[in-house]
Amino acid sequence: MKKLFLIVVVVCTITFGFSQTKGFEKGNMYHQIGVGGQNYWRISAPGRTAWWNFADFTTQYQGEWGIHDYVGLGFHAGITAGGFRGTTSLYVPLGVQANFHFYQLIDDKVSSDIKSDKLDIYAGVNVGAGPAFIPSTGDVFGGVHAGPQVGVRFYPKSNIGMFAEVGYGKSFAQFGLVIR
């Protein structure tokens, strides 16, 4: 697994170049691999209970493409595992997201250097769904998630950085690696 992760990092770094002028730019692709916690709605079969499921752990891949100087559209996919009502459930979230990168707008409007090449602060929304199941009982059900997120990316190197995100839906808290 470590070798696969290293190969992905090297390929993405070579593919996406070695220099950037801003933390977020139109036309660029941003890859995030993170861990954290997720929450979603469990949708059960007719006649069965539907409830809000709070999962303990999620790992997700997110891709975001800059479609405007300040707006990015993307997707997310991952796997979430957690316990609820004495059982363990697994959920495979798949969804889309949109983010507004307001730190880039602020940098364009002020005359001083606020280091937008190293920092990117954004807010957005996400929506998605996916299959879920409880291995101990064999129950299969659907899950849906939606909500806002706020995040920050910091780039100590020109193309590799770290991110942290809080929100509702795809994750209530997440952090990890970002490659631009």
N, C-alpha and C positions, 0 to 999 in steps of 0.2 A: 504494500500500500504506500509506503514511504517513497519507493522508487517511482511509482506511478505519479504521485503528487509532485515529485521533483521534476519529472519529465514534462508534466503539464505546465509548471512554472517556467521552465526553460523555454519551451516552445512558445508560450504566450509572450514572454519577454522579447524573444527574437522577432516574433510576428508583429508585435505592436510598436517596435522601434525603441529608441533609447532616450528621446528628449521630448518634453512637453513644455508648453508655456503656461498652462493653467491646470488647476485641479480637475476641471471638467471642461470639455470642448465638444462642439458640434462635430459629428462624423466619427468620433472615437468610440471604441467598445471598451467597457469596463467589466471585469470578471471579479466576483467576490465569492470566497469560500469561507463559510462561517459556522460557528456552533453557538447554541443558545437554548432558549426555551420557546415553545409555541403553544398557542391556544386555538381551538377550532370548535365548530358546532358539529356534533355527531347527529347524523340523520339516519334513523333506524327504519326498519321495515314497517309497513302499515300495522297499526295496533300495538306497536312497541314504543317505548319511551325515547324521545329525542332530548339530548341535553348538551350543555356546554362542557367540553372536555379540555382540561388543562394538562398539557403534556410536560413532562419533566425535561426532556432533552430533544433537540433537533439539530441536524446538520444539513445545511443547504448550500446549493450553488445558485448564484444570481448573476445574470448577465444584463447589462444596461447599455443601450446605444444612444449616443447624443444626437437627437433629431433637431435640436435648436441650440442656440448659445446657452440657454439656461434650462432646457427641458430634456429629460431622458425617458425613454420607454424601454421596458425590459420584461424579463420573466424570472421565475424562481422554481426550483425543484429540489426535493430533498427527501429525507426520511425522519420521522418523529416517533419516539417511543416514550411511553409514560404510563403511569398507573392511575386508575380511577375506580372507585367502589370495589377495591380489593382485587382488581384484575389489571393485567398489562395489556395495553393496546398499541398497535402500530398504525401509523398514518403516513401516506405518501402524498405530500402537498405538491400540487402543480398550479401555477398561476401566473398572472401578469401584474405589472406595477408601473407606475408613472411617478417621476420625481421632478421637483422644481429646485434647481441649484441656486439658491438666492445669494450665497456668498460670492458667486461669480458676478451676479448683477451688482452687488454692492461694490466689488472691486472695480467694475467698469465705470461706476458713477463717482467714485472718490479719486482725488488726485494723489493721495499717498499710497505707498506700497503696503498692502495688507497680507502679503504672502499667499495669494490665491494659487500659486504654483505648488505650494505644499499642503494647502488646506482646502477642503470642499465640504460645505455644510448644506444639507438638503432636507426637504420634507416632501412627502408624497402619500399615495394611496396604493393599496394592493387588493386583489381579489383572486380567489382560486378555489379549487376543489380537488378531491382525490379519493381513492379507495382507502378504507381502514378496516382492520380486523382485530379480533381478540384471539390470540393463538390457543389459549387454554380451553376455550369453549367452541372455537370454530366459527363464531359469529362474524359475519362480513357486513359492513355498512359503509355508508358514504360520509364524507366529512366536507365541510365548506368553511372557508375563512375569508375575512375581508376586514379592512381597517386602514388607519393611517400609520405612517412611520416617519421618524425623524432620525437623521443619521449624520455622521461626520466621518470623513476620510482624511487621513494624514499620510503624506508621502515623504518619508525620510530619504528615499532614493527616488530617482526620476520616474520610474515606472512601477515600482513595487511599494506598497504601503499597507496600512492597517485601517480597519473600519470598526465602528461601533454604531449600533442602531437600536432604538427602542420604539415600541409601537403596540399594535393590536392586530391580530390576524396572523400573518405569516410568521411573526415572532413578537414576543413581548420584550425580549432583549437578545441581542446577538452581537458577536464580535468575530473578527477574523482577518484574513488576508485579502487585499485588493491588488489586482494587476491591471494596468491601463496600457 
